[in-house]
Amino acid sequence: MAGLIDWHSHHSPPELAERFERWGGRAPRPDPYDSPDFIRRVAELDSAGIELQLVSQGAGLNADRLPNGHVMESVRASNNAIADRIVAYPDRLIGSIAVSLQDIAGSVEEIERMAAGGFRAVFMYAQGEMIGRPEVEPLFGKIDELHLPIFLHGGGGGEGLRAGLDLLEDGGQGVAVSAHADAAVSDCVVRMIAAGLFDRYPGLRVVIRSAGGGVPLLLSKLYWRHKVPDGERPYRDILIEQFLVDSASASPRTFQFLIDTMGEDGVVFGSDYCGGLGPLDRALPVIDEQPDASWVRAITDRNSRRLLHL
């Protein structure tokens, strides 16, 4: 039986969380399952029957919102902490590289450094307002050069979306982490297509977190046609070719829809472990309760191995 490769897990190093707040960010809420002792994490992988897990920094450690003097300091500290904690488990844990679109040169250096150390993906927050700017191009060029996939996570919204949040309960956090995060992902995905990113880097692949959010539901609306030298292509076709979605937060029935919509080459398994969804085994029914669970395991395993060059 094919194994499971988990695309969507997090770690928020507690030592960085404290510094993050001092630097002007909002301290991330600790997840009860997130421990700096990765013995516990690997034990949960064993219990859940998961072969391999990609570890990304916590969603609350978005350095793009820090003052510039601390952006790359935060990114490097996060990458270093994850590297230190996965080094003892090379066959079970691999890292994704945190970057910041606020410091492209620093992020390019960080991609080179961490890829040389065995990290196999790039963790990027959805910051659609940066897509298409010439100064961001070297980042995507380096990702493509090193044949790394992007794991695209919600990063919240821009200033316009955040306006008025202070009038809502909890400072509007319930709106920001749900509606804004998903809106930012959808916006970023479509901007990547409209910017012609995949014309320049046709080998680039992007995995969208949390069952793709609203993106798979947008396919019927993505009829706009992207202009290419030899004609035009609907945005929908480009999305299906270049993007995948993980299974995190999906029900078994929803995941069937995602396979039908994105195609069998467009899905991977993801748990969102330490992202607030509880114990790792809670993510398993999305696979195990499929009509043909063995086939679904096999296609998610195949797709993950292709993307991560395993």
C-alpha positions in Angstrom: 0.0 0.0 0.0 1.3 3.5 -0.9 2.4 5.7 2.0 1.1 9.1 2.9 3.2 12.2 2.5 1.9 15.1 4.5 2.3 18.5 2.7 0.7 20.7 5.3 2.2 20.9 8.8 3.5 23.7 10.9 6.0 24.6 13.6 6.2 27.9 15.5 9.4 27.9 17.4 8.6 29.3 20.9 11.9 31.1 21.1 11.1 32.9 17.8 7.5 33.6 18.8 8.7 35.7 21.8 11.1 37.7 19.6 8.4 38.1 16.9 6.2 40.1 19.3 9.1 42.3 20.4 9.9 43.1 16.8 6.4 44.5 16.3 4.4 41.4 15.1 1.5 39.7 16.8 2.6 36.7 18.8 1.2 33.5 17.2 -1.2 31.5 19.4 0.5 28.4 20.6 -0.9 25.1 19.2 -1.2 22.5 22.0 0.3 19.8 19.6 3.2 22.0 18.5 6.3 21.0 20.6 10.0 21.8 20.0 10.6 18.2 20.9 10.1 16.5 17.6 10.2 13.0 19.1 6.5 13.6 19.8 5.8 14.7 16.2 7.5 11.6 14.8 5.6 9.4 17.2 2.4 10.9 15.9 3.5 10.1 12.3 4.1 6.5 13.3 0.7 6.3 15.0 -1.1 7.8 12.0 0.9 5.7 9.4 2.3 8.8 7.7 5.6 8.1 6.0 6.9 11.7 5.5 5.9 15.2 6.5 6.8 18.6 5.2 7.3 21.1 8.0 6.6 24.7 7.4 6.8 27.7 9.8 3.6 28.6 11.6 1.1 30.7 9.8 1.3 33.4 12.4 5.0 34.1 11.8 4.5 36.1 8.6 7.6 38.3 8.5 6.1 40.4 5.7 4.4 42.5 8.3 7.4 43.2 10.4 9.6 46.3 10.2 12.2 45.8 7.5 15.1 45.6 9.9 13.7 42.4 11.3 12.2 40.7 8.3 15.1 38.4 7.2 16.2 38.0 10.8 12.8 36.4 11.5 12.9 34.3 8.3 16.4 32.9 9.0 15.6 32.2 12.6 12.5 30.2 11.6 14.4 28.2 9.0 17.2 27.5 11.3 15.0 26.3 14.1 13.1 23.9 11.8 16.4 22.7 10.3 17.8 22.0 13.8 14.7 20.0 14.8 14.3 17.9 11.7 18.0 17.0 11.2 17.6 13.8 13.4 14.8 12.5 11.2 15.9 12.8 7.6 13.7 9.9 6.5 10.5 11.3 8.1 10.7 15.1 8.1 11.7 17.6 5.4 11.6 21.3 5.6 10.0 24.0 3.5 11.9 27.3 3.1 10.3 30.4 4.6 10.8 33.6 2.6 9.6 37.2 2.5 8.4 39.1 -0.5 9.6 42.3 1.3 13.3 41.3 0.9 13.8 39.5 -2.4 17.6 39.5 -2.4 17.6 38.1 1.1 15.0 35.5 0.3 16.9 34.3 -2.8 20.0 33.8 -0.6 17.8 32.0 1.9 16.4 29.6 -0.7 20.0 28.8 -1.9 21.1 28.2 1.7 18.3 26.0 2.8 18.0 24.1 -0.5 21.6 23.2 -0.1 20.7 21.9 3.4 18.0 19.6 2.0 14.8 21.6 2.2 12.6 20.7 -0.7 9.9 23.4 -1.1 9.3 27.1 -0.6 6.7 28.3 1.9 5.1 31.5 0.6 2.3 33.6 2.0 -0.3 34.9 -0.5 0.7 38.5 -1.1 -1.0 39.1 -4.4 -0.1 42.8 -4.5 3.5 41.8 -5.1 2.9 39.5 -8.0 3.9 41.0 -11.4 6.4 43.5 -10.0 9.7 43.2 -11.7 11.7 43.3 -8.5 10.0 40.0 -7.4 11.1 38.1 -10.5 14.4 36.9 -9.2 12.6 35.0 -6.4 10.6 33.0 -8.8 13.6 32.6 -11.1 15.6 31.0 -8.2 12.7 28.7 -7.2 12.4 27.5 -10.8 16.2 27.1 -11.2 16.3 24.8 -8.2 13.1 22.9 -9.3 11.4 23.6 -6.0 7.6 23.6 -5.6 5.8 26.4 -3.8 3.5 25.8 -0.8 1.1 28.7 -0.9 -0.4 29.7 2.4 -3.0 32.3 3.4 -1.3 35.5 4.5 -4.4 37.6 5.2 -5.4 40.6 3.1 -4.0 43.9 2.1 -4.6 47.2 3.9 -8.0 47.7 2.2 -9.3 44.4 3.6 -8.0 45.2 7.1 -9.8 48.5 7.3 -12.4 48.5 10.0 -11.4 45.2 11.6 -10.9 47.1 14.9 -14.7 47.6 15.0 -15.3 43.9 15.2 -15.0 41.3 18.0 -11.5 40.1 18.8 -10.1 42.9 16.6 -11.6 41.2 13.5 -9.3 38.2 13.8 -12.1 35.8 13.0 -12.6 37.6 9.7 -8.9 37.9 8.9 -8.0 34.2 9.5 -11.0 33.0 7.5 -12.4 35.2 4.8 -9.3 37.4 4.3 -6.9 34.5 4.2 -8.9 32.7 1.6 -9.5 35.8 -0.4 -5.8 36.6 -0.4 -5.0 33.1 -1.7 -7.6 33.3 -4.5 -6.3 36.7 -5.5 -2.7 35.6 -5.5 -3.3 32.5 -7.6 -5.2 34.4 -10.3 -2.6 37.2 -10.3 0.2 34.6 -10.9 -1.6 33.5 -14.0 -2.4 37.0 -15.2 1.2 38.1 -14.7 2.4 35.4 -17.1 4.5 33.7 -14.4 4.1 30.3 -16.0 5.0 31.5 -19.4 8.4 32.3 -18.0 8.6 29.3 -15.7 6.5 26.5 -17.1 8.0 24.0 -14.8 6.9 25.9 -11.7 4.3 24.1 -9.5 2.3 25.5 -6.7 0.4 23.6 -4.0 -2.5 25.6 -2.5 -3.1 25.0 1.2 -6.4 23.8 2.8 -8.1 22.1 -0.1 -7.4 25.1 -2.3 -9.8 27.2 -0.3 -12.2 28.8 -2.7 -10.0 28.3 -5.8 -11.5 25.0 -7.1 -14.9 26.6 -6.9 -13.8 29.5 -9.0 -12.9 27.3 -12.0 -16.1 28.0 -13.9 -15.5 31.7 -13.4 -11.9 31.6 -14.7 -12.9 31.9 -18.4 -10.7 35.0 -19.0 -8.1 34.2 -21.5 -4.4 34.6 -21.0 -2.5 35.9 -24.1 0.4 33.8 -25.2 2.6 34.2 -28.3 0.7 31.5 -30.2 -2.8 32.4 -29.1 -4.9 32.4 -25.9 -5.5 30.0 -23.0 -8.3 30.2 -20.4 -7.1 30.9 -16.9 -8.8 27.7 -15.8 -6.6 25.5 -18.0 -3.4 27.2 -16.7 -4.6 26.7 -13.1 -5.2 23.0 -13.5 -1.8 22.6 -15.2 0.3 24.5 -12.7 -1.5 24.2 -9.4 -2.4 21.4 -6.9 -4.4 21.4 -3.7 -3.9 19.6 -0.5 -6.6 17.7 1.4 -6.4 19.6 4.7 -9.8 20.7 6.1 -11.6 18.8 3.4 -14.2 16.1 4.1 -14.0 12.8 2.2 -16.8 13.9 -0.1 -15.2 17.3 -0.7 -11.9 15.6 -1.6 -13.7 13.5 -4.2 -14.9 16.8 -5.7 -11.3 18.1 -5.7 -10.0 15.1 -7.5 -12.8 15.4 -10.1 -12.2 19.1 -10.5 -8.4 19.4 -10.3 -7.7 16.0 -11.8 -5.9 13.1 -10.3 -2.5 14.9 -10.9 -3.7 17.9 -8.9 -4.1 16.7 -5.4 -1.8 15.8 -2.4 -2.4 14.8 1.2 -2.2 17.5 3.9 -3.1 17.5 7.6 -2.5 21.1 8.8 -0.9 19.5 11.9 -0.1 22.1 14.5 -2.2 24.6 12.5 -5.1 24.4 15.0 -7.0 21.3 13.7 -6.1 19.0 16.5 -4.3 15.6 16.5 -2.7 14.3 13.4 -5.0 11.3 13.0 -8.0 13.6 12.6 -6.7 14.2 9.0 -6.9 10.5 8.0 -10.6 10.0 7.2 -10.3 12.2 4.1 -8.3 9.4 2.6 -9.5 6.3 4.5 -13.2 6.9 3.8 -12.8 7.2 0.1 -14.7 4.6 -2.0 -11.2 3.5 -3.3 -8.8 4.6 -0.6 -5.9 2.7 -2.0 -6.1 4.5 -5.3 -6.4 7.9 -3.6 -3.4 7.1 -1.5 -1.5 6.1 -4.6 -2.2 9.2 -6.5 -1.4 11.6 -3.6 1.8 9.7 -3.0 2.8 9.8 -6.7 2.1 13.5 -7.0 4.1 14.3 -3.8 7.1 12.3 -4.9 7.1 14.0 -8.3 7.0 17.5 -6.8 9.5 16.8 -4.0 11.9 14.7 -6.3 11.8 11.7 -4.0 
